[in-house]
């Protein structure tokens, strides 16, 4: 990841992957001028008024890796067993 990454293009490319994808980039936190590391997940979806919409969400985090976030995401969508 470099600070010169064109994040909009990379977010669109990641969103085109089956199931979406993560993108790391540098972006200023709200109210700050200095850029910080941000990692976002994006996915393409279709809505009635536009067939190629991308939705996404991101966090400012200096330590989490894409691999760690993928693992957490997989755990979150795994079916839960009912309590005995």
N, C-alpha and C positions, 0 to 999 in steps of 0.2 A: 504494500500500500504506500503510495506516495502522496504528498500534500498537493500535488498538481493534478490529481485524478479528476476527470470530468464525471462527477457523481451522477448527473441526470442521465447520461448515456448508459452508464453502468447499471443504474437502477432499472432502466427500461430493459436492458439486456437480461438482467437477472429475473425480472418479472416474466420474461418470455419462456423461461425454463419450465418444464412440467413441474408443478408444485411450487414454483417461485424460487427465490434464493436470497442470500445475504450479500450485502455490499459494505465494505469498510471505506470510510472517507473522512476528510477533515471538514468541520463546519463550526462556525461560532455558536456557542451556547447563547440562549436568549439573554440579551443585555450585555453581552461581552463582545469585544472586537477581535480577540485572539481565537483562532480556530482550535478546536479540540477534536479528538478522535470520536467518531460516531459510527455506529454499525446499525444498519437498517435491513429489514426484511421486506421484500416486495413480491407481489404476485399479480398476474393478469386475471381479469374477470370480465364477464359480460353483464351489462345492465341494459334495460330496455331502450335507453336513449343513446347508448354508445357501446359498440362491440369490443373495444380495445382499451378498457379502463384498467389502470394499475392502482392497486392499493398498497400501502406500506406503513410501517411504523419503525421507529428507531430509538436507540438509547445512546447516551454518552457514557462510554466505559473505556477505561484504559487497560483493562486486563482480560476481559472475556474474549475468547477466540471464536471463530466461526464454528469450529468443531464442537466446542462446549455449548454454544447456542443451539446447534442442530440436535445435540443430545437432549438438552432440556425440552426442545420442541417435540421431539419424538416421545419423551416421557409424558408430556402434557396431553398428547392425542391418543396415547395407549388406552384401550378400554380398561376401566377399573372393575375389579371384582367386588361384588357385594360383600358386605361384612357378614360373618357367620351368624 
